[in-house]
């Protein structure tokens, strides 16, 4: 997560305003008991208003996901109202993410642990189970756009986020060229061997050459859910032009209606990445 060094004349309130946060969010992220007691030179962690696990506070290892369930499970991972904004806005955009974690449970637990209202309305687990976490007409932070393009969090409000359980970019192990690791412990945790070709995709994108594969049930669930949401909210069932799908172009996607992904709104994000098969939609 980003950090900020306290300067002379700073207060927690001015720092929170600078980053578009609440004072309470800064206090929770930095275990600060008294907002009046910060010191020049103190390094503060700045919580990001985005949903992937690598940007949120660390958690103990998650419990395994429970397989099965109805087409859309609206109970198991229902979020408390403190975790989103119960304000309805018109929707014209669906944004696909990956969780940067291995299960829907791990994403849900990380959101609960965040000091910000960070979440997406839907999650798709590895077995294809779809979970609704809050009413999709409402909204939460999930894009983390900075600067003028984030004015009044308009893109968070107009979009419905879908998190797909997937660990994201992989790196070759420095000690074993036949092993691919994912991000915990600075890409020190094994994801798979290169012989397990069904578990990764070799594709160069934004400084990485390998990405974890999605499952067939996830592609089927994504299509079902996107079809449902487009019909329910009159969202155009439109995919970005092929040349735009891997680009971050806020001028284009700021006016775009249809289905997009997190990488279209931030240059530093990798989701949904090159392992996602857009033709499945």
ABEGO torsion letter per residue (X at the ends): XBBBBBBBGBBAAAAAAAAGBBAAAAAAAAGBABAABBBBGBBBBBBBBBABAAABBBBBBBBBBBBEEBABBAAAABBBAAABBBBBBBBABBBBBBAGBABAAAAAAAAAABABBBBBABBBBAAGBBBBABBAABBBBAAGBBEAAABGGAAAAABBBBBBBBAEBBBBBAABAABBBBABGGGABBABBAABAAABBBBBBGGBABBBBBBAAAAAAAAAAAAAAAAAAGBBBBBBBAAAAABBBAAAAAABBEBBBAAAABAABAOAEAABBAAAX
